[in-house]
Every structure is written in C-alpha cells, then in structure tokens.
Amino acid sequence: MKESPLQIELGKRRPFDSAEQEASLNIVRTQDYLHGHFAQLLEAAGISGPQYNVLRILRGHGEGVPTQTIASQLLTRMPDITRLIDRLEQAGFAQRSRTPHDRRVVLVKITRTGLDLLARLDQPVLDLHHQLLGHLTKAELQQLNALLVKARRPPDPAANGSPAPPKRRR
C-alpha cells in the first residue's frame, strides 16, 4: 500500500489504523501549522490567540458583552475566561462593569487601546490567511469549509453509536 502524505510527514512506518484516524490527525497537524504562524504574529503584538479572539468578539458588541456570551463565542474552549479577561483588562485592552439592573452580570467592553490594536492587526491577519491558504482555489476553500463543518456535526450519536460532541464548559 502506498504511503499517505501525512504518513510520510510523520515518518510513520505502518499505515494508519483507519481513514478516520488519518483525517483526525491531519486536522490536528494542520491546526498546529496554522496556529504556529498566527501565534507568532500575535505574540509580536503582545497578545495571545485567545486574547485576540476575545477582542474580536468585543469589537462586535459596542455596549459590552456578558462574560458567559464571550465564553460561548470563543473559537476554542477556555476553561478560565475570567483570567483571560483579567489579562486584557490589565493590559488596557478591555474594561469590566456591572449592569445597573443586575449587579451579578459583568459586562466586558473593548477599550480604545484594544480597538487600536485590532485595527493594526486587521491587515496582517488577513495577509497571513491569504499567505497560508491562498494557494487553494475558491471551490477548494468552500469544499474544505463544508467538510470541516460536517466533521464537527456528526450524525445523531444514538443512531450509530458514535460519541456525542463534547459539551462546551461555561
């Protein structure tokens, strides 16, 4: 049997146990590749990927966002959203306030400094997306996006014994 490109990249002598295993590992390998480039760009700006993600969420909500809403909209799970927001607040990129009608609700709002940082990063981030994936055609990108969405939405677990997707922590 011919070695797969991932098998060669990983120096794996034996074939993968299944096509599903190879696909899962290909996704992990690709995520690591993409993440490394974005982490380097964001680190040069003084923030992490999760911090950038929070700032992008906040930019879309001018009046502030409850912490729970931010946690539900993150690209990756963050077990401690409070510490993440603490770091953004300490850096002057975000501020917290309580709502007058319910003091238990904490709203997080992006600051002018945070907006300025995002404005400086917008073009470099777009350029990096293009640099990393611009060699794919529009049709290939659409197909890739559709397949990745489909991979995250497996069939009803009760129907075929597949595991249910993990629950997001709040």
MIVO-472261 format. One record per residue (C-alpha): x, y, z. Coordinates in pm, whole numbers, padded with zeros to 5 digits, always signed. Example, Ala and Ser with C-alpha at 12.3 -4.5 7.8 and 13.67 -1.06 7.14 Angstrom:
<pts>
+01230-00450+00780 +01367-00106+00714 
</pts>
This chain:
<pts>
+00000+00000+00000 +00128+00347-00089 +00223+00577+00199 -00003+00876+00254 +00142+01229+00262 +00073+01252+00638 +00236+00916+00697 +00548+01044+00519 +00541+01379+00709 +00521+01198+01042 +00774+00931+00947 +00514+00668+01029 +00616+00325+00903 +00283+00148+00939 -00036+00269+00774 -00295+00445+00986 -00546+00218+01156 -00834+00386+00973 -00916+00670+00735 -01091+00843+01027 -00771+00827+01234 -00568+00973+00948 -00823+01251+00891 -00829+01337+01263 -00451+01353+01279 -00440+01557+00957 -00674+01812+01117 -00457+01829+01429 -00140+01864+01220 -00296+02141+01008 -00430+02324+01313 -00084+02318+01468 +00070+02451+01145 -00180+02737+01119 -00174+02814+01491 +00204+02846+01492 +00200+03120+01230 -00082+03314+01395 +00072+03275+01742 +00395+03429+01611 +00209+03727+01460 +00000+03786+01772 +00293+03738+02009 +00475+04017+01826 +00172+04237+01905 +00185+04136+02272 -00126+03918+02289 -00221+03552+02268 -00461+03385+02025 -00740+03357+02284 -00693+03724+02382 -00718+03823+02015 -01032+03611+01983 -01193+03788+02283 -01103+04131+02147 -01262+04042+01812 -01580+03935+01992 -01583+04256+02196 -01532+04474+01890 -01864+04346+01756 -02051+04448+02072 -02008+04817+02143 -02206+04829+02469 -02027+04539+02632 -02082+04165+02648 -02157+03936+02940 -01868+03704+03022 -02080+03395+02952 -02157+03521+02600 -01787+03569+02531 -01712+03216+02653 -01980+03070+02424 -01846+03253+02117 -01477+03165+02152 -01320+02957+01876 -01152+02729+02127 -01256+02633+02477 -01113+02841+02755 -01165+02692+03099 -01084+03019+03274 -01237+03310+03085 -01207+03527+03399 -00826+03514+03397 -00819+03579+03023 -01028+03893+03070 -00814+03990+03374 -00507+03995+03146 -00687+04200+02880 -00803+04448+03144 -00453+04474+03297 -00312+04549+02951 -00571+04823+02899 -00747+04643+02610 -01077+04576+02789 -01277+04700+03086 -01544+04542+03302 -01856+04691+03451 -02167+04567+03624 -02513+04624+03486 -02733+04857+03692 -03036+04624+03675 -02847+04308+03787 -02518+04357+03972 -02432+03989+03921 -02393+04040+03545 -02046+04154+03443 -02016+04324+03106 -01684+04338+02924 -01617+04616+02675 -01323+04679+02445 -01127+04998+02510 -00990+05247+02258 -00648+05084+02307 -00797+04744+02225 -00969+04883+01915 -00642+05043+01802 -00458+04711+01846 -00717+04527+01638 -00702+04795+01368 -00323+04745+01347 -00367+04368+01324 -00656+04353+01074 -00446+04366+00756 -00157+04148+00879 -00408+03880+00990 -00584+03890+00651 -00248+03875+00475 -00148+03572+00682 -00475+03394+00599 -00403+03454+00231 -00038+03350+00265 -00129+03023+00437 -00435+02922+00233 -00428+03140-00078 -00292+02854-00289 -00631+02681-00262 -00897+02771-00517 -01224+02929-00410 -01401+02598-00480 -01144+02407-00272 -01185+02651+00018 -01564+02617+00000 -01532+02239-00003 -01284+02244+00285 -01513+02468+00490 -01813+02247+00421 -01621+01931+00513 -01488+02081+00836 -01837+02191+00940 -01966+01843+00856 -01686+01684+01062 -01795+01887+01366 -02158+01781+01321 -02154+01400+01326 -02478+01213+01273 -02706+01155+01571 -02493+00953+01815 -02790+00738+01914 -02832+00628+01552 -02487+00473+01508 -02320+00457+01848 -02087+00749+01771 -01975+00965+02061 -02162+01289+02111 -01959+01606+02065 -01810+01728+02395 -02009+01993+02578 -01859+02342+02599 -01774+02440+02954 -01925+02756+03090 
</pts>
